[in-house]
Amino acid sequence: MFFDKFKRVKAFVFDVDGVLSDGNILVTEQGDQLRSFNIKDGYAMQLAVKKGYPMAVITGGRSVGVKKRMEGLGITDVFLAVSDKSAVFHKWLSDRELTAADTLYMGDDIPDLANLKIVGLPTCPADAVEEIKAVAFYVSGCKGGQGAVRDVIEKVMKLQGTWREDPEVPSI
């Protein structure tokens, strides 16, 4: 059944450019690269971490800003400047004593393809490249940087009964 794969997820792995951001990079005159992140994706990510889900971000990008943003959300497993995402992913699984079968991975382009082919729940944003859509079990209705990450985290957590109000965030 469709929802069984979501119910089995124990961990999340996300790419950055095209998944957590829209893939557009602004470059300053000093050469700094700037990305924008969706605040709702961030809320879902920090809530999942607080609820005990292991989470990693694996990217070929080198931006210190990405690392700071992820650490601000409570994500400590942030891998920058990765040329072989498969090797880093397998080491992370081993270090965390996890299996690929219990992992949701979201990627949008060819560097994510090998990992998407082996995980239990391969996912991608609506604007992923066709090769990625072809192997994804679930294609979010949201584009990268526009809620795709929130979409999959919320589905997993609601189906597992862990999506509840965050007790550390005051009601508005």
VMD Tcl script that builds the backbone (N, CA, C; Angstrom):
set m [mol new atoms 516]
animate dup $m
set s [atomselect $m all]
$s set {name element resname resid chain x y z} {
  {N N MET 1 A 0.841 -1.189 0.000}
  {CA C MET 1 A 0.000 0.000 0.000}
  {C C MET 1 A 0.893 1.262 0.000}
  {N N PHE 2 A 0.388 2.317 -0.564}
  {CA C PHE 2 A 1.125 3.570 -0.721}
  {C C PHE 2 A 1.667 4.092 0.608}
  {N N PHE 3 A 0.834 4.146 1.631}
  {CA C PHE 3 A 1.232 4.767 2.890}
  {C C PHE 3 A 2.167 3.902 3.733}
  {N N ASP 4 A 2.257 2.607 3.441}
  {CA C ASP 4 A 3.143 1.734 4.203}
  {C C ASP 4 A 4.594 2.192 4.137}
  {N N LYS 5 A 5.025 2.673 2.986}
  {CA C LYS 5 A 6.409 3.147 2.851}
  {C C LYS 5 A 6.658 4.366 3.738}
  {N N PHE 6 A 5.680 5.227 3.877}
  {CA C PHE 6 A 5.812 6.400 4.744}
  {C C PHE 6 A 5.834 5.977 6.218}
  {N N LYS 7 A 5.047 4.973 6.563}
  {CA C LYS 7 A 4.979 4.506 7.954}
  {C C LYS 7 A 6.287 3.850 8.400}
  {N N ARG 8 A 7.057 3.332 7.460}
  {CA C ARG 8 A 8.284 2.610 7.789}
  {C C ARG 8 A 9.492 3.532 8.011}
  {N N VAL 9 A 9.408 4.774 7.597}
  {CA C VAL 9 A 10.550 5.698 7.641}
  {C C VAL 9 A 11.025 5.926 9.073}
  {N N LYS 10 A 12.339 5.793 9.254}
  {CA C LYS 10 A 12.963 6.058 10.547}
  {C C LYS 10 A 13.946 7.223 10.474}
  {N N ALA 11 A 14.346 7.609 9.252}
  {CA C ALA 11 A 15.362 8.649 9.093}
  {C C ALA 11 A 15.135 9.388 7.778}
  {N N PHE 12 A 15.661 10.619 7.721}
  {CA C PHE 12 A 15.520 11.468 6.544}
  {C C PHE 12 A 16.885 11.935 6.051}
  {N N VAL 13 A 17.028 12.013 4.718}
  {CA C VAL 13 A 18.224 12.592 4.104}
  {C C VAL 13 A 17.761 13.517 2.982}
  {N N PHE 14 A 18.343 14.728 2.961}
  {CA C PHE 14 A 17.958 15.714 1.963}
  {C C PHE 14 A 19.172 16.301 1.261}
  {N N ASP 15 A 19.007 16.570 -0.028}
  {CA C ASP 15 A 19.935 17.374 -0.802}
  {C C ASP 15 A 19.604 18.832 -0.475}
  {N N VAL 16 A 20.454 19.764 -0.898}
  {CA C VAL 16 A 20.189 21.175 -0.641}
  {C C VAL 16 A 19.656 21.868 -1.890}
  {N N ASP 17 A 20.512 22.113 -2.860}
  {CA C ASP 17 A 20.119 22.892 -4.033}
  {C C ASP 17 A 19.099 22.130 -4.870}
  {N N GLY 18 A 17.915 22.729 -5.011}
  {CA C GLY 18 A 16.840 22.096 -5.748}
  {C C GLY 18 A 15.897 21.301 -4.870}
  {N N VAL 19 A 16.241 21.134 -3.595}
  {CA C VAL 19 A 15.383 20.428 -2.644}
  {C C VAL 19 A 15.036 21.356 -1.483}
  {N N LEU 20 A 16.046 21.733 -0.702}
  {CA C LEU 20 A 15.827 22.682 0.392}
  {C C LEU 20 A 15.804 24.124 -0.102}
  {N N SER 21 A 16.451 24.369 -1.210}
  {CA C SER 21 A 16.388 25.692 -1.844}
  {C C SER 21 A 15.824 25.489 -3.242}
  {N N ASP 22 A 15.486 26.589 -3.892}
  {CA C ASP 22 A 14.886 26.468 -5.229}
  {C C ASP 22 A 15.922 26.197 -6.317}
  {N N GLY 23 A 17.180 26.122 -5.939}
  {CA C GLY 23 A 18.223 25.839 -6.913}
  {C C GLY 23 A 18.852 27.077 -7.508}
  {N N ASN 24 A 18.275 28.227 -7.231}
  {CA C ASN 24 A 18.868 29.484 -7.694}
  {C C ASN 24 A 19.885 29.959 -6.667}
  {N N ILE 25 A 21.049 30.341 -7.128}
  {CA C ILE 25 A 22.101 30.806 -6.238}
  {C C ILE 25 A 22.473 32.225 -6.635}
  {N N LEU 26 A 22.398 33.120 -5.671}
  {CA C LEU 26 A 22.842 34.498 -5.879}
  {C C LEU 26 A 24.305 34.571 -5.474}
  {N N VAL 27 A 25.114 35.226 -6.267}
  {CA C VAL 27 A 26.530 35.359 -5.962}
  {C C VAL 27 A 26.824 36.844 -5.741}
  {N N THR 28 A 27.390 37.146 -4.569}
  {CA C THR 28 A 27.721 38.534 -4.258}
  {C C THR 28 A 28.997 38.931 -4.982}
  {N N GLU 29 A 29.297 40.215 -4.975}
  {CA C GLU 29 A 30.532 40.713 -5.584}
  {C C GLU 29 A 31.769 40.109 -4.925}
  {N N GLN 30 A 31.629 39.702 -3.662}
  {CA C GLN 30 A 32.740 39.080 -2.938}
  {C C GLN 30 A 32.849 37.582 -3.223}
  {N N GLY 31 A 31.896 37.049 -3.981}
  {CA C GLY 31 A 31.929 35.631 -4.332}
  {C C GLY 31 A 31.135 34.742 -3.394}
  {N N ASP 32 A 30.477 35.320 -2.389}
  {CA C ASP 32 A 29.646 34.528 -1.482}
  {C C ASP 32 A 28.398 34.054 -2.226}
  {N N GLN 33 A 27.981 32.828 -1.921}
  {CA C GLN 33 A 26.792 32.275 -2.543}
  {C C GLN 33 A 25.633 32.324 -1.561}
  {N N LEU 34 A 24.507 32.853 -2.004}
  {CA C LEU 34 A 23.341 33.005 -1.147}
  {C C LEU 34 A 22.193 32.153 -1.652}
  {N N ARG 35 A 21.530 31.479 -0.709}
  {CA C ARG 35 A 20.363 30.656 -1.028}
  {C C ARG 35 A 19.227 31.084 -0.112}
  {N N SER 36 A 18.004 30.847 -0.536}
  {CA C SER 36 A 16.874 31.088 0.363}
  {C C SER 36 A 16.257 29.737 0.712}
  {N N PHE 37 A 15.760 29.655 1.943}
  {CA C PHE 37 A 15.156 28.424 2.441}
  {C C PHE 37 A 13.725 28.698 2.864}
  {N N ASN 38 A 12.881 27.695 2.711}
  {CA C ASN 38 A 11.476 27.803 3.066}
  {C C ASN 38 A 11.316 27.619 4.575}
  {N N ILE 39 A 10.675 28.566 5.233}
  {CA C ILE 39 A 10.532 28.529 6.678}
  {C C ILE 39 A 9.690 27.336 7.133}
  {N N LYS 40 A 8.721 26.926 6.322}
  {CA C LYS 40 A 7.888 25.773 6.692}
  {C C LYS 40 A 8.665 24.464 6.589}
  {N N ASP 41 A 9.567 24.368 5.617}
  {CA C ASP 41 A 10.465 23.211 5.571}
  {C C ASP 41 A 11.283 23.162 6.859}
  {N N GLY 42 A 11.796 24.326 7.255}
  {CA C GLY 42 A 12.612 24.405 8.464}
  {C C GLY 42 A 11.855 23.987 9.706}
  {N N TYR 43 A 10.596 24.408 9.822}
  {CA C TYR 43 A 9.803 24.019 10.980}
  {C C TYR 43 A 9.669 22.500 11.044}
  {N N ALA 44 A 9.325 21.888 9.924}
  {CA C ALA 44 A 9.149 20.434 9.895}
  {C C ALA 44 A 10.452 19.712 10.215}
  {N N MET 45 A 11.557 20.218 9.701}
  {CA C MET 45 A 12.849 19.573 9.948}
  {C C MET 45 A 13.208 19.615 11.432}
  {N N GLN 46 A 13.081 20.789 12.055}
  {CA C GLN 46 A 13.458 20.882 13.465}
  {C C GLN 46 A 12.519 20.051 14.336}
  {N N LEU 47 A 11.236 19.983 13.973}
  {CA C LEU 47 A 10.298 19.172 14.743}
  {C C LEU 47 A 10.653 17.691 14.640}
  {N N ALA 48 A 10.984 17.240 13.430}
  {CA C ALA 48 A 11.368 15.834 13.249}
  {C C ALA 48 A 12.607 15.496 14.075}
  {N N VAL 49 A 13.577 16.390 14.089}
  {CA C VAL 49 A 14.786 16.157 14.885}
  {C C VAL 49 A 14.426 16.083 16.369}
  {N N LYS 50 A 13.598 17.000 16.832}
  {CA C LYS 50 A 13.184 16.985 18.247}
  {C C LYS 50 A 12.436 15.710 18.607}
  {N N LYS 51 A 11.731 15.149 17.644}
  {CA C LYS 51 A 10.973 13.926 17.886}
  {C C LYS 51 A 11.847 12.675 17.731}
  {N N GLY 52 A 13.141 12.864 17.459}
  {CA C GLY 52 A 14.069 11.744 17.455}
  {C C GLY 52 A 14.406 11.124 16.117}
  {N N TYR 53 A 13.967 11.733 15.028}
  {CA C TYR 53 A 14.305 11.193 13.712}
  {C C TYR 53 A 15.725 11.613 13.339}
  {N N PRO 54 A 16.603 10.666 13.026}
  {CA C PRO 54 A 17.919 11.045 12.494}
  {C C PRO 54 A 17.730 11.740 11.146}
  {N N MET 55 A 18.536 12.785 10.912}
  {CA C MET 55 A 18.404 13.542 9.675}
  {C C MET 55 A 19.780 13.977 9.207}
  {N N ALA 56 A 19.997 13.866 7.903}
  {CA C ALA 56 A 21.260 14.313 7.316}
  {C C ALA 56 A 20.974 15.160 6.090}
  {N N VAL 57 A 21.904 16.061 5.830}
  {CA C VAL 57 A 21.879 16.880 4.620}
  {C C VAL 57 A 23.193 16.602 3.903}
  {N N ILE 58 A 23.091 16.192 2.642}
  {CA C ILE 58 A 24.272 15.865 1.843}
  {C C ILE 58 A 24.233 16.718 0.584}
  {N N THR 59 A 25.277 17.528 0.390}
  {CA C THR 59 A 25.284 18.443 -0.747}
  {C C THR 59 A 26.671 18.585 -1.356}
  {N N GLY 60 A 26.689 18.849 -2.619}
  {CA C GLY 60 A 27.947 19.160 -3.285}
  {C C GLY 60 A 28.376 20.596 -3.028}
  {N N GLY 61 A 27.447 21.416 -2.556}
  {CA C GLY 61 A 27.741 22.813 -2.263}
  {C C GLY 61 A 28.687 22.963 -1.079}
  {N N ARG 62 A 29.325 24.132 -1.021}
  {CA C ARG 62 A 30.332 24.375 0.010}
  {C C ARG 62 A 29.956 25.488 0.980}
  {N N SER 63 A 28.741 25.945 0.930}
  {CA C SER 63 A 28.324 27.124 1.680}
  {C C SER 63 A 28.284 26.914 3.190}
  {N N VAL 64 A 29.039 27.745 3.892}
  {CA C VAL 64 A 29.016 27.723 5.351}
  {C C VAL 64 A 27.636 28.149 5.839}
  {N N GLY 65 A 26.955 29.013 5.074}
  {CA C GLY 65 A 25.611 29.446 5.430}
  {C C GLY 65 A 24.630 28.283 5.500}
  {N N VAL 66 A 24.773 27.316 4.612}
  {CA C VAL 66 A 23.917 26.130 4.642}
  {C C VAL 66 A 24.138 25.387 5.948}
  {N N LYS 67 A 25.383 25.187 6.314}
  {CA C LYS 67 A 25.707 24.470 7.552}
  {C C LYS 67 A 25.126 25.198 8.759}
  {N N LYS 68 A 25.263 26.508 8.794}
  {CA C LYS 68 A 24.731 27.291 9.917}
  {C C LYS 68 A 23.212 27.194 9.986}
  {N N ARG 69 A 22.544 27.260 8.843}
  {CA C ARG 69 A 21.085 27.149 8.824}
  {C C ARG 69 A 20.643 25.793 9.342}
  {N N MET 70 A 21.287 24.728 8.887}
  {CA C MET 70 A 20.910 23.385 9.318}
  {C C MET 70 A 21.193 23.186 10.807}
  {N N GLU 71 A 22.342 23.646 11.255}
  {CA C GLU 71 A 22.664 23.519 12.678}
  {C C GLU 71 A 21.674 24.300 13.528}
  {N N GLY 72 A 21.190 25.435 13.023}
  {CA C GLY 72 A 20.174 26.210 13.723}
  {C C GLY 72 A 18.862 25.454 13.870}
  {N N LEU 73 A 18.639 24.483 12.992}
  {CA C LEU 73 A 17.443 23.644 13.058}
  {C C LEU 73 A 17.673 22.378 13.881}
  {N N GLY 74 A 18.904 22.216 14.382}
  {CA C GLY 74 A 19.221 21.039 15.186}
  {C C GLY 74 A 19.795 19.881 14.400}
  {N N ILE 75 A 20.124 20.119 13.140}
  {CA C ILE 75 A 20.675 19.050 12.296}
  {C C ILE 75 A 22.193 19.118 12.372}
  {N N THR 76 A 22.791 18.087 12.927}
  {CA C THR 76 A 24.242 18.065 13.109}
  {C C THR 76 A 24.961 17.309 12.005}
  {N N ASP 77 A 24.244 16.470 11.288}
  {CA C ASP 77 A 24.853 15.679 10.220}
  {C C ASP 77 A 24.703 16.410 8.892}
  {N N VAL 78 A 25.589 17.379 8.680}
  {CA C VAL 78 A 25.574 18.208 7.477}
  {C C VAL 78 A 26.878 17.961 6.727}
  {N N PHE 79 A 26.763 17.452 5.519}
  {CA C PHE 79 A 27.926 17.089 4.730}
  {C C PHE 79 A 28.012 18.005 3.513}
  {N N LEU 80 A 29.038 18.860 3.505}
  {CA C LEU 80 A 29.241 19.837 2.439}
  {C C LEU 80 A 30.337 19.373 1.481}
  {N N ALA 81 A 30.345 19.923 0.291}
  {CA C ALA 81 A 31.381 19.681 -0.711}
  {C C ALA 81 A 31.562 18.198 -1.008}
  {N N VAL 82 A 30.443 17.475 -1.065}
  {CA C VAL 82 A 30.476 16.029 -1.281}
  {C C VAL 82 A 30.486 15.734 -2.778}
  {N N SER 83 A 31.499 15.014 -3.220}
  {CA C SER 83 A 31.550 14.626 -4.626}
  {C C SER 83 A 30.966 13.226 -4.843}
  {N N ASP 84 A 30.988 12.390 -3.804}
  {CA C ASP 84 A 30.439 11.035 -3.884}
  {C C ASP 84 A 29.368 10.887 -2.811}
  {N N LYS 85 A 28.147 11.247 -3.163}
  {CA C LYS 85 A 27.053 11.211 -2.190}
  {C C LYS 85 A 26.769 9.801 -1.699}
  {N N SER 86 A 26.991 8.810 -2.543}
  {CA C SER 86 A 26.733 7.427 -2.158}
  {C C SER 86 A 27.650 6.986 -1.014}
  {N N ALA 87 A 28.924 7.291 -1.111}
  {CA C ALA 87 A 29.872 6.900 -0.057}
  {C C ALA 87 A 29.525 7.573 1.267}
  {N N VAL 88 A 29.216 8.863 1.215}
  {CA C VAL 88 A 28.859 9.601 2.433}
  {C C VAL 88 A 27.566 9.047 3.023}
  {N N PHE 89 A 26.602 8.753 2.182}
  {CA C PHE 89 A 25.324 8.211 2.645}
  {C C PHE 89 A 25.520 6.863 3.334}
  {N N HIS 90 A 26.277 5.970 2.721}
  {CA C HIS 90 A 26.505 4.647 3.317}
  {C C HIS 90 A 27.248 4.749 4.650}
  {N N LYS 91 A 28.207 5.639 4.738}
  {CA C LYS 91 A 28.931 5.830 6.008}
  {C C LYS 91 A 27.993 6.382 7.078}
  {N N TRP 92 A 27.140 7.338 6.705}
  {CA C TRP 92 A 26.184 7.899 7.651}
  {C C TRP 92 A 25.239 6.818 8.159}
  {N N LEU 93 A 24.725 5.988 7.252}
  {CA C LEU 93 A 23.849 4.891 7.670}
  {C C LEU 93 A 24.561 3.978 8.662}
  {N N SER 94 A 25.789 3.621 8.350}
  {CA C SER 94 A 26.564 2.743 9.219}
  {C C SER 94 A 26.820 3.387 10.581}
  {N N ASP 95 A 27.249 4.638 10.562}
  {CA C ASP 95 A 27.529 5.350 11.815}
  {C C ASP 95 A 26.291 5.477 12.694}
  {N N ARG 96 A 25.149 5.619 12.091}
  {CA C ARG 96 A 23.882 5.804 12.821}
  {C C ARG 96 A 23.141 4.480 13.062}
  {N N GLU 97 A 23.733 3.386 12.569}
  {CA C GLU 97 A 23.125 2.059 12.695}
  {C C GLU 97 A 21.710 2.039 12.103}
  {N N LEU 98 A 21.618 2.577 10.893}
  {CA C LEU 98 A 20.364 2.625 10.156}
  {C C LEU 98 A 20.486 1.780 8.894}
  {N N THR 99 A 19.354 1.529 8.263}
  {CA C THR 99 A 19.369 0.844 6.969}
  {C C THR 99 A 18.782 1.762 5.903}
  {N N ALA 100 A 19.209 1.566 4.676}
  {CA C ALA 100 A 18.662 2.340 3.564}
  {C C ALA 100 A 17.168 2.079 3.419}
  {N N ALA 101 A 16.745 0.868 3.728}
  {CA C ALA 101 A 15.338 0.497 3.586}
  {C C ALA 101 A 14.416 1.310 4.484}
  {N N ASP 102 A 14.941 1.826 5.580}
  {CA C ASP 102 A 14.135 2.603 6.529}
  {C C ASP 102 A 14.321 4.108 6.370}
  {N N THR 103 A 14.910 4.519 5.245}
  {CA C THR 103 A 15.262 5.927 5.051}
  {C C THR 103 A 14.472 6.554 3.911}
  {N N LEU 104 A 14.023 7.783 4.153}
  {CA C LEU 104 A 13.453 8.617 3.111}
  {C C LEU 104 A 14.572 9.515 2.620}
  {N N TYR 105 A 14.775 9.541 1.316}
  {CA C TYR 105 A 15.799 10.386 0.692}
  {C C TYR 105 A 15.103 11.262 -0.323}
  {N N MET 106 A 15.409 12.563 -0.290}
  {CA C MET 106 A 14.853 13.468 -1.293}
  {C C MET 106 A 15.985 14.126 -2.061}
  {N N GLY 107 A 15.975 13.923 -3.366}
  {CA C GLY 107 A 16.960 14.532 -4.252}
  {C C GLY 107 A 16.270 15.021 -5.511}
  {N N ASP 108 A 17.002 15.815 -6.278}
  {CA C ASP 108 A 16.371 16.397 -7.464}
  {C C ASP 108 A 17.159 16.227 -8.751}
  {N N ASP 109 A 18.416 15.740 -8.650}
  {CA C ASP 109 A 19.239 15.693 -9.855}
  {C C ASP 109 A 20.167 14.475 -9.816}
  {N N ILE 110 A 20.886 14.271 -10.875}
  {CA C ILE 110 A 21.690 13.071 -11.110}
  {C C ILE 110 A 22.613 12.679 -9.938}
  {N N PRO 111 A 23.265 13.610 -9.231}
  {CA C PRO 111 A 24.117 13.177 -8.112}
  {C C PRO 111 A 23.373 12.415 -7.013}
  {N N ASP 112 A 22.049 12.504 -6.973}
  {CA C ASP 112 A 21.248 11.806 -5.964}
  {C C ASP 112 A 20.725 10.455 -6.451}
  {N N LEU 113 A 20.906 10.162 -7.711}
  {CA C LEU 113 A 20.282 8.989 -8.326}
  {C C LEU 113 A 20.658 7.669 -7.647}
  {N N ALA 114 A 21.930 7.429 -7.400}
  {CA C ALA 114 A 22.350 6.152 -6.802}
  {C C ALA 114 A 21.692 5.938 -5.444}
  {N N ASN 115 A 21.640 6.985 -4.624}
  {CA C ASN 115 A 21.028 6.845 -3.300}
  {C C ASN 115 A 19.516 6.641 -3.393}
  {N N LEU 116 A 18.886 7.323 -4.310}
  {CA C LEU 116 A 17.447 7.170 -4.479}
  {C C LEU 116 A 17.081 5.740 -4.893}
  {N N LYS 117 A 17.958 5.097 -5.628}
  {CA C LYS 117 A 17.676 3.737 -6.102}
  {C C LYS 117 A 17.724 2.689 -4.992}
  {N N ILE 118 A 18.329 3.005 -3.844}
  {CA C ILE 118 A 18.488 1.985 -2.808}
  {C C ILE 118 A 17.677 2.228 -1.536}
  {N N VAL 119 A 17.082 3.405 -1.397}
  {CA C VAL 119 A 16.360 3.694 -0.153}
  {C C VAL 119 A 14.941 3.128 -0.173}
  {N N GLY 120 A 14.376 3.037 1.008}
  {CA C GLY 120 A 13.016 2.532 1.137}
  {C C GLY 120 A 11.978 3.485 0.580}
  {N N LEU 121 A 12.251 4.786 0.710}
  {CA C LEU 121 A 11.299 5.782 0.208}
  {C C LEU 121 A 12.026 6.876 -0.563}
  {N N PRO 122 A 12.227 6.661 -1.863}
  {CA C PRO 122 A 12.848 7.680 -2.713}
  {C C PRO 122 A 11.814 8.745 -3.092}
  {N N THR 123 A 12.150 10.007 -2.832}
  {CA C THR 123 A 11.226 11.102 -3.094}
  {C C THR 123 A 11.948 12.227 -3.828}
  {N N CYS 124 A 11.157 13.119 -4.418}
  {CA C CYS 124 A 11.743 14.272 -5.098}
  {C C CYS 124 A 10.727 15.406 -5.160}
  {N N PRO 125 A 11.218 16.634 -5.351}
  {CA C PRO 125 A 10.309 17.763 -5.557}
  {C C PRO 125 A 9.653 17.686 -6.935}
  {N N ALA 126 A 8.608 18.471 -7.118}
  {CA C ALA 126 A 7.864 18.485 -8.385}
  {C C ALA 126 A 8.726 18.872 -9.575}
  {N N ASP 127 A 9.764 19.679 -9.333}
  {CA C ASP 127 A 10.588 20.162 -10.442}
  {C C ASP 127 A 11.923 19.426 -10.579}
  {N N ALA 128 A 11.988 18.213 -10.052}
  {CA C ALA 128 A 13.189 17.388 -10.223}
  {C C ALA 128 A 13.357 17.021 -11.693}
  {N N VAL 129 A 14.576 16.618 -12.076}
  {CA C VAL 129 A 14.812 16.183 -13.449}
  {C C VAL 129 A 14.108 14.846 -13.698}
  {N N GLU 130 A 13.845 14.571 -14.954}
  {CA C GLU 130 A 13.061 13.387 -15.314}
  {C C GLU 130 A 13.682 12.073 -14.837}
  {N N GLU 131 A 15.000 11.965 -14.875}
  {CA C GLU 131 A 15.654 10.728 -14.421}
  {C C GLU 131 A 15.369 10.451 -12.949}
  {N N ILE 132 A 15.241 11.502 -12.178}
  {CA C ILE 132 A 14.950 11.353 -10.747}
  {C C ILE 132 A 13.477 11.018 -10.548}
  {N N LYS 133 A 12.607 11.704 -11.255}
  {CA C LYS 133 A 11.173 11.403 -11.154}
  {C C LYS 133 A 10.886 9.947 -11.505}
  {N N ALA 134 A 11.660 9.404 -12.437}
  {CA C ALA 134 A 11.445 8.026 -12.885}
  {C C ALA 134 A 11.716 7.003 -11.787}
  {N N VAL 135 A 12.593 7.317 -10.831}
  {CA C VAL 135 A 12.908 6.360 -9.761}
  {C C VAL 135 A 12.246 6.724 -8.438}
  {N N ALA 136 A 11.639 7.899 -8.361}
  {CA C ALA 136 A 10.997 8.330 -7.116}
  {C C ALA 136 A 9.688 7.576 -6.901}
  {N N PHE 137 A 9.499 7.096 -5.690}
  {CA C PHE 137 A 8.227 6.491 -5.318}
  {C C PHE 137 A 7.178 7.585 -5.140}
  {N N TYR 138 A 7.637 8.738 -4.633}
  {CA C TYR 138 A 6.728 9.855 -4.398}
  {C C TYR 138 A 7.335 11.137 -4.948}
  {N N VAL 139 A 6.579 11.816 -5.801}
  {CA C VAL 139 A 6.956 13.122 -6.325}
  {C C VAL 139 A 6.061 14.142 -5.624}
  {N N SER 140 A 6.654 15.001 -4.824}
  {CA C SER 140 A 5.879 16.007 -4.104}
  {C C SER 140 A 5.165 16.927 -5.089}
  {N N GLY 141 A 4.045 17.452 -4.677}
  {CA C GLY 141 A 3.354 18.453 -5.468}
  {C C GLY 141 A 4.007 19.818 -5.352}
  {N N CYS 142 A 4.999 19.921 -4.460}
  {CA C CYS 142 A 5.716 21.184 -4.231}
  {C C CYS 142 A 7.069 21.159 -4.929}
  {N N LYS 143 A 7.506 22.321 -5.363}
  {CA C LYS 143 A 8.835 22.450 -5.955}
  {C C LYS 143 A 9.896 22.526 -4.867}
  {N N GLY 144 A 11.155 22.332 -5.278}
  {CA C GLY 144 A 12.275 22.481 -4.358}
  {C C GLY 144 A 12.308 23.877 -3.775}
  {N N GLY 145 A 12.532 23.974 -2.462}
  {CA C GLY 145 A 12.578 25.264 -1.789}
  {C C GLY 145 A 11.216 25.886 -1.570}
  {N N GLN 146 A 10.158 25.150 -1.927}
  {CA C GLN 146 A 8.804 25.690 -1.793}
  {C C GLN 146 A 7.870 24.736 -1.052}
  {N N GLY 147 A 8.436 23.987 -0.106}
  {CA C GLY 147 A 7.605 23.133 0.737}
  {C C GLY 147 A 7.682 21.647 0.469}
  {N N ALA 148 A 8.532 21.196 -0.430}
  {CA C ALA 148 A 8.638 19.760 -0.726}
  {C C ALA 148 A 9.130 18.977 0.485}
  {N N VAL 149 A 10.068 19.548 1.219}
  {CA C VAL 149 A 10.605 18.875 2.404}
  {C C VAL 149 A 9.530 18.783 3.481}
  {N N ARG 150 A 8.830 19.866 3.717}
  {CA C ARG 150 A 7.724 19.860 4.694}
  {C C ARG 150 A 6.695 18.807 4.302}
  {N N ASP 151 A 6.384 18.728 3.028}
  {CA C ASP 151 A 5.399 17.784 2.519}
  {C C ASP 151 A 5.731 16.354 2.949}
  {N N VAL 152 A 6.949 15.910 2.712}
  {CA C VAL 152 A 7.277 14.515 3.019}
  {C C VAL 152 A 7.445 14.275 4.518}
  {N N ILE 153 A 8.045 15.215 5.218}
  {CA C ILE 153 A 8.202 15.043 6.665}
  {C C ILE 153 A 6.831 14.987 7.336}
  {N N GLU 154 A 5.958 15.896 6.960}
  {CA C GLU 154 A 4.623 15.934 7.565}
  {C C GLU 154 A 3.853 14.650 7.280}
  {N N LYS 155 A 3.938 14.124 6.066}
  {CA C LYS 155 A 3.253 12.868 5.744}
  {C C LYS 155 A 3.752 11.736 6.629}
  {N N VAL 156 A 5.069 11.612 6.741}
  {CA C VAL 156 A 5.649 10.554 7.571}
  {C C VAL 156 A 5.182 10.699 9.012}
  {N N MET 157 A 5.343 11.885 9.557}
  {CA C MET 157 A 5.049 12.081 10.973}
  {C C MET 157 A 3.556 11.950 11.282}
  {N N LYS 158 A 2.691 12.417 10.402}
  {CA C LYS 158 A 1.251 12.257 10.642}
  {C C LYS 158 A 0.856 10.786 10.599}
  {N N LEU 159 A 1.391 10.040 9.646}
  {CA C LEU 159 A 1.068 8.615 9.549}
  {C C LEU 159 A 1.628 7.827 10.729}
  {N N GLN 160 A 2.703 8.311 11.330}
  {CA C GLN 160 A 3.302 7.637 12.480}
  {C C GLN 160 A 2.800 8.195 13.812}
  {N N GLY 161 A 1.946 9.208 13.755}
  {CA C GLY 161 A 1.390 9.778 14.974}
  {C C GLY 161 A 2.355 10.644 15.757}
  {N N THR 162 A 3.402 11.162 15.090}
  {CA C THR 162 A 4.385 11.995 15.788}
  {C C THR 162 A 4.268 13.469 15.427}
  {N N TRP 163 A 3.335 13.814 14.537}
  {CA C TRP 163 A 3.144 15.212 14.134}
  {C C TRP 163 A 2.152 15.854 15.097}
  {N N ARG 164 A 2.705 16.459 16.138}
  {CA C ARG 164 A 1.886 17.158 17.112}
  {C C ARG 164 A 2.512 18.498 17.384}
  {N N GLU 165 A 1.777 19.338 18.041}
  {CA C GLU 165 A 2.301 20.662 18.381}
  {C C GLU 165 A 3.617 20.532 19.124}
  {N N ASP 166 A 4.545 21.359 18.771}
  {CA C ASP 166 A 5.854 21.373 19.406}
  {C C ASP 166 A 5.706 22.032 20.785}
  {N N PRO 167 A 5.965 21.298 21.874}
  {CA C PRO 167 A 5.784 21.877 23.206}
  {C C PRO 167 A 6.752 23.017 23.512}
  {N N GLU 168 A 7.834 23.133 22.763}
  {CA C GLU 168 A 8.810 24.189 23.023}
  {C C GLU 168 A 8.505 25.479 22.268}
  {N N VAL 169 A 7.503 25.445 21.418}
  {CA C VAL 169 A 7.132 26.642 20.660}
  {C C VAL 169 A 5.839 27.191 21.272}
  {N N PRO 170 A 5.870 28.414 21.765}
  {CA C PRO 170 A 4.664 28.971 22.368}
  {C C PRO 170 A 3.551 29.157 21.345}
  {N N SER 171 A 2.319 29.002 21.795}
  {CA C SER 171 A 1.164 29.216 20.919}
  {C C SER 171 A 1.063 30.685 20.576}
  {N N ILE 172 A 0.602 30.961 19.387}
  {CA C ILE 172 A 0.458 32.360 18.958}
  {C C ILE 172 A -0.965 32.821 19.181}
}
mol reanalyze $m
mol bondsrecalc $m
mol representation Tube
mol addrep $m
